[in-house]
Amino acid sequence: MDPRLLKLSPIVVIGMHRSGTRLLVEILAKLGVFMGADRQADSESVAFMLINEGILHQCGAFWSEPMSAHFMLAEPDAVEQIAVNAREALAARLEQYAGPSGWHLAASGTELPAFGWKDPRNTFTLPVWKQVFPNLRTIHIVRHGVDVAASLARRHAQALRAATGEAVPSALTVIRDHALGVLSSRRGWTLSEALTMWEQYVEKARQESAALGERALEVRFEDLLTQPERVIPAIAKFCRVPAPAGHGALLDGLEPSRAFAFRRDPELVAFAGSAREVLARYGYAA
């Protein structure tokens, strides 16, 4: 792989699943940030997603059970060894990521456009990517924990019904879903379990963001939906791309009603009340 690429500053999108990462990628792409020619329906670059899965597997982790990666990648020797594999895997998959764009074949590094990738797994694999791309920058998108938990639980329930016809999983249920991979145990099928996952992801993302300092930006999903005229120019400035003259095309797909959607469901409101302390710890009210 061209060593010039490793000196660049890719935009790495981090944050909990179901937090608006796909919407953020759509906006980044409209701003001119190349986010991969191999993006699947959830806007994840397949190349980087597969590499991230490999990193998690080396750590004995999975996207829904990521903490062993947190502990293993706190060890510099482990990070260095895994980063060697990640560089090799990226070199093998770079053409897949680039597609027909040829963006990476420019004559000099200064001519390469802004680029990056989105994958919630980045939140826990970031120590490896910092080794691969020492100048990377991150955008952490965070969303109210109850909306995330409700969305994740709904997605898991749909996968369960499609795979087994059941509405509630048994304690040892294991299924394979095309979009979600292997779903084991009950984590993510209940609001409380999904919320603990949200807590782990937000905590980790903020730790990584704090370590990066000015090379990290946090965006609240709710602000993006309700205050795009303020948030989108800030994203553009962070990515070092021109701020939009108008917001017409960028506003497509933004639905302000999705902000704090849980407030329209009495059951979710009650759940938020029971999780008041956890939500407050991360800047959200019940």
C-alpha positions as CSV (number, residue, x, y, z in Angstrom):
1,M,0.0,0.0,0.0
2,D,1.2,3.5,-0.9
3,P,2.9,4.8,2.3
4,R,1.5,8.3,1.6
5,L,-2.0,7.1,2.5
6,L,-0.9,6.2,6.0
7,K,0.2,9.7,6.6
8,L,-3.2,11.1,5.8
9,S,-6.0,12.1,8.2
10,P,-9.0,9.9,7.5
11,I,-12.3,10.7,9.2
12,V,-13.3,7.8,11.3
13,V,-16.9,7.7,12.4
14,I,-17.4,6.1,15.9
15,G,-20.4,5.7,18.1
16,M,-23.0,3.2,19.3
17,H,-25.0,1.2,16.8
18,R,-28.4,2.8,15.9
19,S,-27.1,6.3,16.9
20,G,-27.4,7.9,13.5
21,T,-24.0,6.8,12.0
22,R,-25.6,6.1,8.6
23,L,-27.2,9.6,8.5
24,L,-23.8,11.1,9.4
25,V,-22.1,9.2,6.5
26,E,-24.8,10.5,4.1
27,I,-24.0,14.1,5.1
28,L,-20.3,13.5,4.9
29,A,-20.6,12.1,1.4
30,K,-22.6,15.1,0.3
31,L,-19.9,17.4,1.8
32,G,-17.4,15.7,-0.4
33,V,-15.8,13.3,2.0
34,F,-15.1,9.9,0.3
35,M,-16.6,7.3,2.5
36,G,-16.0,4.2,0.4
37,A,-17.3,2.8,-2.9
38,D,-18.2,-0.4,-1.1
39,R,-20.8,0.9,1.3
40,Q,-23.6,-1.5,2.1
41,A,-27.1,-0.6,3.1
42,D,-26.1,0.7,6.5
43,S,-23.4,2.9,4.9
44,E,-20.5,0.8,6.4
45,S,-17.6,0.2,4.1
46,V,-17.5,-3.6,3.7
47,A,-13.7,-3.6,3.5
48,F,-13.2,-1.8,6.9
49,M,-16.1,-3.6,8.5
50,L,-14.5,-7.0,7.7
51,I,-11.2,-5.8,9.0
52,N,-12.8,-4.6,12.2
53,E,-14.6,-7.9,12.7
54,G,-11.2,-9.6,12.3
55,I,-9.7,-7.3,15.0
56,L,-12.5,-8.0,17.4
57,H,-12.3,-11.7,16.8
58,Q,-8.5,-11.6,17.5
59,C,-9.5,-10.0,20.9
60,G,-12.2,-12.6,21.6
61,A,-14.8,-9.9,21.2
62,F,-18.0,-9.3,19.1
63,W,-19.8,-6.0,18.3
64,S,-22.4,-6.7,21.0
65,E,-19.8,-7.9,23.5
66,P,-16.8,-5.6,22.9
67,M,-15.2,-5.2,26.3
68,S,-12.5,-7.9,25.8
69,A,-11.2,-5.8,22.9
70,H,-11.1,-2.7,25.2
71,F,-8.9,-4.6,27.6
72,M,-6.7,-6.3,25.1
73,L,-6.1,-3.2,23.0
74,A,-5.0,-1.3,26.1
75,E,-1.8,-3.4,25.7
76,P,0.7,-1.6,23.3
77,D,2.3,-4.9,22.2
78,A,-1.1,-6.4,21.2
79,V,-2.0,-3.2,19.3
80,E,1.2,-3.2,17.4
81,Q,0.9,-6.8,16.4
82,I,-2.8,-6.5,15.3
83,A,-2.0,-3.3,13.4
84,V,0.5,-5.2,11.3
85,N,-2.4,-7.5,10.2
86,A,-4.7,-4.6,9.7
87,R,-2.3,-2.9,7.4
88,E,-1.9,-6.0,5.3
89,A,-5.7,-6.6,5.2
90,L,-6.3,-2.9,4.2
91,A,-3.7,-3.2,1.4
92,A,-5.5,-6.3,0.1
93,R,-8.9,-4.6,0.3
94,L,-8.0,-1.0,-0.7
95,E,-9.3,-1.5,-4.3
96,Q,-12.6,-2.7,-2.9
97,Y,-12.9,0.4,-0.8
98,A,-11.8,2.8,-3.5
99,G,-14.0,1.2,-6.3
100,P,-13.8,2.9,-9.7
101,S,-13.1,6.3,-8.1
102,G,-9.3,6.0,-8.3
103,W,-9.1,8.6,-5.5
104,H,-6.1,6.9,-4.0
105,L,-4.1,7.0,-7.3
106,A,-3.6,10.8,-7.4
107,A,-0.1,12.1,-8.1
108,S,0.5,13.4,-4.6
109,G,-1.0,13.1,-1.1
110,T,-2.0,16.7,-1.2
111,E,-4.3,16.0,-4.1
112,L,-6.2,13.2,-2.3
113,P,-9.7,14.2,-1.2
114,A,-10.9,13.9,2.3
115,F,-11.8,10.3,3.0
116,G,-12.9,8.0,5.9
117,W,-15.2,5.2,6.9
118,K,-18.0,4.5,9.3
119,D,-18.4,1.4,11.5
120,P,-19.6,1.4,15.1
121,R,-16.9,-1.2,15.7
122,N,-14.4,1.6,15.2
123,T,-15.3,2.7,18.7
124,F,-13.4,-0.3,20.2
125,T,-10.8,-1.0,17.4
126,L,-9.7,2.6,17.3
127,P,-6.3,1.9,19.0
128,V,-5.4,-0.2,16.0
129,W,-6.4,2.4,13.5
130,K,-4.5,5.0,15.4
131,Q,-1.4,2.8,14.9
132,V,-2.2,2.5,11.1
133,F,-3.2,6.1,10.6
134,P,-1.4,8.2,13.3
135,N,-3.1,11.4,12.0
136,L,-6.7,10.2,11.9
137,R,-9.6,12.2,13.2
138,T,-12.9,11.0,14.7
139,I,-16.5,12.1,14.7
140,H,-18.5,10.6,17.5
141,I,-22.2,10.7,17.0
142,V,-24.2,10.1,20.2
143,R,-28.0,9.7,20.6
144,H,-30.3,9.4,23.5
145,G,-29.8,6.0,25.1
146,V,-33.5,5.1,25.3
147,D,-34.0,5.7,21.6
148,V,-30.9,3.6,20.8
149,A,-32.0,0.8,23.1
150,A,-35.5,0.8,21.6
151,S,-34.2,0.7,18.1
152,L,-31.7,-2.0,18.8
153,A,-34.3,-4.2,20.6
154,R,-36.7,-3.8,17.6
155,R,-34.0,-4.8,15.2
156,H,-33.1,-7.9,17.2
157,A,-36.8,-8.8,17.5
158,Q,-37.2,-8.6,13.8
159,A,-34.1,-10.8,13.2
160,L,-35.4,-13.3,15.8
161,R,-38.8,-13.6,14.2
162,A,-37.3,-13.9,10.7
163,A,-34.9,-16.7,11.9
164,T,-37.1,-18.6,14.4
165,G,-40.6,-17.3,14.3
166,E,-40.4,-16.6,18.0
167,A,-41.1,-13.3,19.7
168,V,-39.0,-13.9,22.8
169,P,-35.7,-15.8,22.7
170,S,-34.8,-18.5,25.1
171,A,-31.8,-18.0,27.3
172,L,-29.4,-19.9,25.0
173,T,-30.8,-18.8,21.7
174,V,-28.1,-18.4,19.0
175,I,-29.1,-17.3,15.5
176,R,-27.3,-16.1,12.4
177,D,-28.7,-13.1,10.7
178,H,-27.4,-11.7,7.4
179,A,-27.3,-8.1,8.7
180,L,-26.4,-8.7,12.3
181,G,-24.1,-11.7,12.1
182,V,-24.4,-14.1,15.0
183,L,-26.7,-13.1,17.8
184,S,-26.0,-15.0,21.0
185,S,-27.5,-14.9,24.5
186,R,-30.2,-12.2,25.2
187,R,-28.0,-9.1,25.0
188,G,-29.7,-6.5,22.8
189,W,-33.1,-8.1,22.9
190,T,-34.2,-6.2,26.0
191,L,-34.2,-2.5,26.7
192,S,-32.0,-2.8,29.8
193,E,-29.4,-4.9,28.1
194,A,-29.3,-2.7,25.1
195,L,-28.9,0.3,27.3
196,T,-25.8,-1.2,29.0
197,M,-24.3,-1.7,25.5
198,W,-25.0,2.0,24.7
199,E,-23.3,3.0,28.0
200,Q,-20.2,1.0,27.1
201,Y,-20.0,2.5,23.6
202,V,-20.5,6.1,24.7
203,E,-18.0,5.7,27.5
204,K,-15.4,4.2,25.2
205,A,-16.0,6.8,22.5
206,R,-15.6,9.6,24.9
207,Q,-12.4,8.2,26.3
208,E,-10.9,7.9,22.8
209,S,-12.2,11.4,21.9
210,A,-10.6,12.9,25.0
211,A,-7.2,11.3,24.1
212,L,-7.4,12.8,20.5
213,G,-8.2,16.3,21.7
214,E,-8.8,18.7,18.8
215,R,-8.7,15.7,16.4
216,A,-12.1,14.6,17.7
217,L,-15.6,16.0,17.3
218,E,-18.7,14.9,19.0
219,V,-22.1,15.4,17.3
220,R,-25.5,14.9,19.0
221,F,-27.9,13.1,16.8
222,E,-30.7,15.3,18.1
223,D,-28.8,18.5,17.3
224,L,-28.0,17.3,13.8
225,L,-31.8,16.7,13.2
226,T,-33.1,19.9,14.7
227,Q,-30.2,22.4,14.2
228,P,-28.5,21.3,10.9
229,E,-27.7,24.9,9.9
230,R,-25.4,25.1,12.9
231,V,-24.1,21.5,13.1
232,I,-23.3,20.8,9.4
233,P,-20.9,23.7,8.9
234,A,-19.1,22.6,12.1
235,I,-18.8,19.1,10.6
236,A,-17.5,20.6,7.3
237,K,-14.9,22.7,9.1
238,F,-13.7,19.7,11.1
239,C,-13.3,17.6,8.0
240,R,-11.5,20.5,6.2
241,V,-13.9,20.6,3.3
242,P,-15.9,23.7,2.1
243,A,-18.9,24.6,4.1
244,P,-22.1,24.3,2.0
245,A,-23.4,27.5,0.5
246,G,-26.9,26.2,1.0
247,H,-28.4,23.3,2.9
248,G,-31.0,22.1,0.5
249,A,-29.6,18.7,-0.5
250,L,-28.0,18.2,2.9
251,L,-31.4,18.5,4.6
252,D,-32.8,15.6,2.7
253,G,-33.5,12.7,5.0
254,L,-33.3,14.8,8.2
255,E,-36.5,14.2,10.2
256,P,-36.7,16.3,13.3
257,S,-39.4,14.1,14.7
258,R,-36.8,11.3,15.2
259,A,-35.2,13.3,17.9
260,F,-36.2,12.0,21.4
261,A,-38.8,9.7,19.7
262,F,-39.1,7.7,22.9
263,R,-41.1,10.5,24.5
264,R,-44.2,9.5,22.4
265,D,-44.2,6.0,23.9
266,P,-45.3,5.7,27.6
267,E,-43.5,2.5,28.1
268,L,-40.2,4.0,26.9
269,V,-40.8,7.1,29.0
270,A,-41.2,4.9,32.0
271,F,-38.0,3.0,31.1
272,A,-36.2,6.3,30.8
273,G,-37.3,7.3,34.2
274,S,-35.8,4.1,35.6
275,A,-32.5,4.8,33.9
276,R,-32.4,8.4,34.9
277,E,-29.0,8.3,36.6
278,V,-27.3,6.5,33.7
279,L,-28.7,8.9,31.1
280,A,-27.7,11.9,33.1
281,R,-24.1,10.6,33.3
282,Y,-23.9,11.0,29.6
283,G,-25.7,14.3,29.3
284,Y,-29.3,13.2,28.6
285,A,-32.5,13.7,30.6
286,A,-35.1,11.0,31.2
